Amino acid sequence: MTTREVIGFVLAVLASLLCLWGGVREARLQARLRRYGVHTEGLVVDQKTAPADDYLTPVR
């Protein structure tokens, strides 16, 4: 292998590891959000149903 090929291989491996790390980090953040949620305050002024849904959706 030439030096250019080795450098290209190393860069490809580093890019793959960076993408994998980012995906794992994103999955952990989403899991934490699903587990603990986000508390907000608001005022519901109406409720509407979408044509394909059986539940009401609050309207701000």
N, C-alpha and C positions, 0 to 999 in steps of 0.2 A: 504494500500500500504506500502511496505517496503521502507526503506531508499534507497536501491539500485534502486528500481523502480522509485522513485521520482527523483533521480539523473539522471537516464537514460532518463526520460521524459524531464527534464529540459535541458539536453544536446541536445536531439533531437529537442526541440523547438528552442534553440539557433542556432543550425546548420541550421535549416530551415530558420530562420530569416536572418542569414548571407548569405545564398544562394539567398534569395529574394532580399536583399540589393544589392548584387553583380549583379544580373540580371537587376535591375532597373538602377543601375549606368552605366552598359554597354549599355543599351538601350538609356540612355540620351547622352552618349558619341557618339554613332552612329548617333543619331538624329542631334547633333551639327555638326558632320562631314558632314552629308548630306546637312545641311543648309548652312554652310560656306565653306566647301570644303578645299582642301589643294592646295596652289599654288606652282608649281614647274617650273623649266626651263629645257629644254632639246632640243635635236636635233633629228628630225625624219629623218631617212636615207632611209626608205622604207615603203611600205604599203602592207599588205597581207590580203587575205580573207580566212576565215576558210570554210571548205566544207559546213557546215550547216548554215552559216551566210550570210546575204546580205550586210554587212557593212565592211568597211576597218578597219584594226587594225594597228596602227603605230608600227614600229619595231625600236628599238634603236640600 
